[in-house]
Amino acid sequence: MIRLLAIVAAIWLLLLPPVFTNGECSAELEGLSNEFEHQPRLVSTPNAARALFAERGVPVSVISADDCRRGKPRFLRSCGSGPLIQAEVPVRNRICRIYRDDTIEVQLHYDDRNRLQRFALDMAPYRSLPLPWGGAIHWGR
């Protein structure tokens, strides 16, 4: 019986940390998005974006418009007129890295004049457990 209780307690200890992130995982994703929206000069050109990510120690991959037309990546609906920069920004919060996602995927789409057209950020979604009496418990939010 004590062994069973110890196993149940260990499982609970493994499952509880993501419940107490207080939205830090989503805040990291939103913080990066806000940074791009409110300081567009940071990623306004491919060179500026590469410099930003190099400064942060984040490797990038660049897909030119010609490379895209030759072999369009599966995740794109259509190729743009300019380059696409992809980066995977590491998540700082350890609990978020373990229980939700270890990176934030960044895609920066530029036009043929190297001006930012749009950007997309992606991170694995958090999960919620709806409670029968209302509300929910968020896991890895």
C-alpha positions in Angstrom: 0.0 0.0 0.0 2.8 2.4 0.9 4.5 1.6 -2.4 1.4 2.4 -4.3 0.9 5.7 -2.5 4.6 6.5 -3.3 4.0 5.8 -7.0 0.9 7.9 -7.1 2.7 10.8 -5.2 5.6 10.5 -7.7 3.3 10.7 -10.6 1.5 13.7 -9.1 4.9 15.4 -8.6 5.7 14.9 -12.2 2.4 16.2 -13.5 2.0 19.3 -11.2 4.8 21.7 -12.3 3.1 22.8 -15.6 0.0 23.7 -13.6 1.9 26.5 -11.8 3.5 28.3 -14.8 1.1 31.2 -14.4 1.0 31.8 -18.1 4.8 32.1 -18.5 5.0 29.8 -21.5 2.4 31.8 -23.4 4.0 35.0 -22.2 7.3 34.0 -23.8 5.5 33.4 -27.1 3.5 36.7 -26.9 6.7 38.6 -25.8 8.5 37.6 -28.9 5.5 38.5 -31.1 5.1 41.9 -29.4 8.8 42.5 -29.9 8.4 42.0 -33.6 5.2 44.1 -33.8 6.4 47.0 -31.7 10.0 47.1 -32.9 9.7 46.2 -36.5 13.1 47.5 -37.4 14.6 44.5 -35.6 13.3 42.2 -38.4 12.5 44.8 -41.1 15.1 43.2 -43.5 16.7 39.8 -43.8 20.0 41.2 -42.8 18.5 42.8 -39.7 16.8 39.6 -38.7 20.0 37.5 -39.2 21.9 40.0 -37.1 19.2 39.9 -34.3 19.2 36.1 -34.2 23.0 35.9 -34.4 23.2 38.3 -31.4 21.0 36.0 -29.5 22.9 32.9 -30.6 19.9 31.5 -32.6 20.8 29.7 -35.9 18.7 30.7 -38.9 18.0 29.1 -42.2 17.3 31.2 -45.3 15.2 29.9 -48.2 15.5 32.2 -51.2 12.6 32.8 -53.5 14.4 30.8 -56.2 15.0 27.8 -53.9 11.4 27.9 -52.8 10.2 27.8 -56.4 12.5 24.9 -57.2 11.2 22.8 -54.2 8.5 24.4 -52.1 8.6 23.3 -48.5 5.6 21.4 -47.4 4.7 23.9 -44.6 4.2 26.7 -47.2 1.0 27.2 -49.3 2.9 29.3 -51.8 6.3 30.8 -52.3 6.7 34.5 -51.7 8.6 37.0 -53.9 11.5 37.2 -51.5 13.4 35.2 -49.0 12.0 33.3 -46.0 14.0 33.2 -42.8 13.3 30.5 -40.3 14.6 30.3 -36.7 14.0 28.2 -33.6 14.2 30.4 -30.6 14.9 28.4 -27.4 12.3 28.7 -24.7 13.9 30.1 -21.5 11.5 28.7 -18.9 12.6 25.2 -17.9 9.2 23.9 -17.1 7.8 25.1 -20.4 10.7 23.5 -22.3 10.1 20.1 -20.7 6.3 20.0 -20.6 5.2 22.2 -23.6 7.8 23.0 -26.2 11.5 23.6 -26.2 11.5 26.2 -29.1 9.4 28.9 -30.6 9.4 28.5 -34.4 9.8 31.8 -36.2 9.1 32.4 -39.9 9.8 35.8 -41.4 8.5 36.3 -45.0 10.0 39.1 -47.1 9.1 40.5 -50.5 11.4 41.0 -53.5 12.6 44.3 -52.1 13.6 42.6 -48.8 10.8 44.2 -46.8 9.0 42.2 -44.1 5.6 41.1 -45.4 4.5 39.0 -42.5 5.8 36.8 -39.7 4.5 33.7 -38.0 5.4 32.3 -34.6 4.5 28.8 -33.4 4.7 26.9 -30.2 3.0 23.7 -29.1 -0.4 24.6 -27.6 -1.1 24.3 -23.9 -3.7 21.9 -22.7 -6.7 22.6 -20.5 -8.8 20.3 -18.4 -12.3 21.7 -18.1 -13.8 21.3 -14.6 -17.4 20.1 -14.3 -18.3 23.1 -12.0 -16.8 25.6 -14.4 -13.4 26.9 -15.1 -10.4 24.9 -16.2 -7.0 23.8 -15.1 -4.4 24.9 -17.7 -1.4 22.6 -18.2 1.8 24.3 -19.5 0.2 27.7 -20.1 
